[in-house]
Amino acid sequence: MFGKDKKKRSRRVNTKYGQKTLKHAKKGIQSCMMAVLCAVILIVMILVSFLMKGNVNIIVGFLCFALLALAVYGFRLGLRGLNERDKKYITCKVGIGVNGLVLAGVAAIFIRGLV
């Protein structure tokens, strides 16, 4: 009987009330990495456009479409990360928020370019 109690005790993590510690959702971490990558690319594109006084190549336009696709993919990863069980969801929420801001920024650039 002592062996069973010892096994149960060893399975428990040393936290309050024997609860196990939660890890971050894997897709949430990927979403955060995509969000940081997209934000950095967007800032670099804006700086390049500002420094060249608006005379940028079509490559920057195509890069903006690629950025749009990456932000949508990061947004979807964040939403999928919310479905993982027994995880911390803060990375999912941050990834969704930052990718949403990048999407809004790219949409604003496109709308401003059309007007």
Buried (B, 14 or more C-beta within 10 A) or exposed (E): EEEEEEEEEEEEEEEEEEEEEEEBBBBBBBBBBBBBBBBEBBEEBEEEBEEEEEEBEEEEEEBBEEBBEBBBBBBBBBBBBBEBEEBBBEBBBBBBBBBBBBBEBBEEBBEEEEE
